[in-house]
């Protein structure tokens, strides 16, 4: 999701942008990564690649650590050789959720899941590589390109299905549009280190779902449940709110509320769907299948879809 927004946003003003997908550069292939980066000699390398299927990581631990930990190590080593800045996205899942206040950047991680552990090891690998780096932890992402919680809820609601959503996990939803702008602000400030980024406000997953459905004007029942009632392979942090003060202090940018970001997302989603259902567009797409396939398979900036 974020990679597509980044490629679009940065491409508008930066003709030197090179966006790659995993078929063009596999970050787990260390020799290839080192050779490619040495030849390209970028000023900044933004890594959006990750295995983000939290439950899937429990059954594919080898894949999780290869992509989320070894991949960043390879990128870090490569960036070190040409003094490039490595920008890396991490997660609120590096924390165990036992805090009673938002997690500050300097607090020690203690992940509960393989996903969280693999992402934490990726952070450690980047720091160990000695490269210049900017690590940005974020949470509860939603955006137009890729699977996310908002789309999962809307899919059920559009089908008229009632929902059961956990009401004991608290966090900050984050728009990929806002995250993209946040990354660019950090780059413009010429800063390095670790930062937290999310939209302002907080909610439980249940409250998030209620807002999604009510704003979209669907009429379905949403039942609040506990995490214990929803048996899943990976354990989630009960409280993963990120403290945003370091980001806001560095950039001077006060982040908007997640509810405002969600309303924008839903408005744009409605507009996109209306455009896609335009009869003339449907006719055009039916006679241009190769173009549709090309769109469907395109990604950018090392994004791995899961």
DAHU-V340731 format. One record per run of one state. SS is the DSSP state (helix for helix, strand for strand, loop for the rest). FROM is the first residue (numbers start at 1). TO is the last residue. Records with the same first field share a line. If there is no record, write none. Layout:
SS->FROM-TO + FROM-TO
//
This chain:
loop->1-1 + 14-20 + 22-29 + 41-43 + 48-53 + 60-60 + 83-84 + 95-102 + 104-113 + 130-131 + 139-140 + 143-148 + 159-162 + 167-169 + 172-173 + 189-192 + 197-199 + 201-202 + 216-221 + 226-226 + 230-238 + 240-241 + 243-244 + 252-256 + 277-278 + 287-288 + 298-302 + 304-306
helix->2-13 + 30-40 + 54-59 + 61-82 + 92-94 + 114-129 + 149-158 + 176-188 + 205-215 + 227-229 + 245-251 + 258-276 + 279-286 + 289-297
strand->21-21 + 44-47 + 85-91 + 103-103 + 132-138 + 141-142 + 163-166 + 170-171 + 174-175 + 193-196 + 200-200 + 203-204 + 222-225 + 239-239 + 242-242 + 257-257 + 303-303
//
